[in-house]
Amino acid sequence: MSSGSGLTGARLRRLAWDLEDAGADLIVDPGLMEIAGPRLHVRPVDGFPLLALSRPKLGGVRQVVKTSMDVLGALALLVLVAPVLLLIAVLIRSDGGPVFFRQRRVGLGGTEFQMIKFRSMVPAAEDRLVELAASDTGAGPLFKMRSDPRVTRVGRVLRRYSLDELPQLFNVLSGSMSLVGPRPPLPAEVATYGPEAARKFLVKPGMTGLWQVSGRSDLSWEESVRLDLRYVENWSLTGDLVILWKTLHAVLGSHGAY
């Protein structure tokens, strides 16, 4: 039941009494839809049960553990996929042009860093962005095009299974990214941000996140921002492990990847 329905405390109490005989529970929506249960507490104040909202815990010992998990996880993955990285590099190089694509992104605290990916488009692809603007299917500042003619044959396979993002493991080792976190935006995107969207810079951006396991490119701009904020507000080590597990299924299923 929504708290915006105009029910007073007395009416809620009477409704609870009426529901007792029916064996039904009374559930009240506090209007904080993006805040998870662990941060919400009922606290007695002067004899009144009030809803208390604790601050998101973004530092301390848990942050040290997260950083350690990032470094060890990135190192282990690099060793595991080293042959794959070498094969992909050879395939991209044989197609002509550089192996890697570097792009400025915005991370922790709003600072810019250089994100690295395997090149999945033709060289100088960003120079053709203006001519393709009419084909943009994105609802926000993100450019989206399901059949982008700039993507190479090798690049289509890499994007389908998110293999183009594997070099971001080096970003994780350098400390500019985390294994799990909000999507790292472009500076041009950040210029359109309001105060709410800017809260994503309270944590490091991630190779994967709620956006990755919830549809990726199929998400609208608003949904992408909402998921990023949900992650920041409710960050936990357990949540990171769940997202990593779900990422494996999302990548293998190639949902929303193009």
HUZINOR-V573424 format. One record per backbone hydrogen bond with DSSP energy under -1.0 kcal/mol. CO is the residue of the C=O (numbers start at 1). NH is the residue of the N-H. E is the energy in kcal/mol with one decimal. If there is no record, write none. Layout:
{{CO & NH & E} {CO & NH & E}}
This chain:
{{1 & 29 & -3.5} {2 & 5 & -1.2} {8 & 12 & -2.5} {9 & 13 & -2.3} {10 & 14 & -2.2} {11 & 15 & -2.5} {12 & 16 & -2.4} {13 & 17 & -1.9} {14 & 18 & -2.4} {15 & 19 & -1.7} {19 & 24 & -1.6} {20 & 23 & -1.1} {29 & 3 & -1.2} {32 & 35 & -1.6} {36 & 39 & -1.5} {37 & 40 & -2.1} {39 & 54 & -2.3} {41 & 52 & -4.2} {43 & 50 & -2.5} {45 & 48 & -1.9} {48 & 45 & -2.9} {50 & 43 & -3.6} {52 & 41 & -2.5} {60 & 64 & -1.6} {61 & 65 & -2.4} {62 & 66 & -2.3} {63 & 67 & -2.6} {64 & 68 & -2.3} {65 & 69 & -2.5} {66 & 70 & -2.2} {67 & 71 & -2.3} {68 & 72 & -2.6} {69 & 73 & -2.3} {70 & 74 & -2.6} {71 & 75 & -2.3} {72 & 76 & -2.4} {73 & 77 & -2.4} {74 & 78 & -2.4} {75 & 79 & -2.1} {76 & 80 & -2.2} {77 & 81 & -2.7} {81 & 85 & -2.6} {82 & 86 & -2.2} {83 & 87 & -2.2} {84 & 88 & -2.7} {85 & 89 & -2.2} {86 & 90 & -2.0} {87 & 91 & -2.2} {88 & 92 & -2.5} {89 & 93 & -2.3} {90 & 94 & -2.1} {93 & 96 & -1.4} {99 & 119 & -2.9} {101 & 117 & -2.1} {103 & 115 & -2.9} {105 & 113 & -2.5} {107 & 110 & -2.3} {108 & 111 & -1.4} {111 & 107 & -3.4} {113 & 105 & -2.9} {115 & 103 & -2.2} {117 & 101 & -3.2} {120 & 152 & -2.1} {125 & 128 & -1.4} {126 & 129 & -1.2} {130 & 133 & -1.2} {132 & 135 & -1.9} {133 & 136 & -1.5} {144 & 137 & -3.2} {148 & 151 & -1.6} {150 & 122 & -2.4} {152 & 156 & -1.9} {153 & 157 & -1.1} {154 & 158 & -2.2} {155 & 159 & -2.8} {156 & 160 & -1.9} {157 & 161 & -1.5} {158 & 163 & -2.3} {159 & 162 & -1.1} {162 & 165 & -1.1} {163 & 166 & -1.4} {164 & 118 & -2.6} {165 & 168 & -1.8} {166 & 169 & -2.2} {167 & 170 & -2.0} {168 & 172 & -1.9} {169 & 173 & -2.0} {170 & 174 & -1.8} {171 & 176 & -1.4} {171 & 177 & -1.3} {178 & 207 & -1.8} {179 & 208 & -1.5} {182 & 206 & -2.6} {185 & 106 & -2.3} {186 & 190 & -2.0} {187 & 191 & -1.5} {189 & 192 & -1.8} {190 & 193 & -1.6} {194 & 198 & -1.6} {196 & 199 & -1.5} {197 & 200 & -1.5} {198 & 201 & -1.7} {199 & 202 & -1.7} {200 & 203 & -1.1} {201 & 109 & -3.1} {205 & 178 & -2.7} {208 & 181 & -2.4} {209 & 213 & -1.5} {211 & 216 & -2.3} {215 & 218 & -2.4} {216 & 219 & -1.8} {220 & 224 & -2.2} {221 & 225 & -2.2} {222 & 226 & -2.3} {223 & 227 & -2.3} {224 & 228 & -1.9} {225 & 229 & -2.4} {226 & 230 & -2.1} {227 & 231 & -2.1} {228 & 232 & -2.1} {229 & 233 & -2.7} {230 & 234 & -1.6} {236 & 240 & -1.8} {237 & 241 & -2.0} {238 & 242 & -2.1} {239 & 243 & -2.3} {240 & 244 & -2.5} {241 & 245 & -2.0} {242 & 246 & -2.4} {243 & 247 & -2.3} {244 & 248 & -1.3} {245 & 249 & -1.0} {246 & 250 & -2.4} {247 & 251 & -2.9} {248 & 252 & -2.1} {249 & 253 & -2.0} {250 & 255 & -1.2} {254 & 257 & -1.1} {256 & 217 & -2.2}}
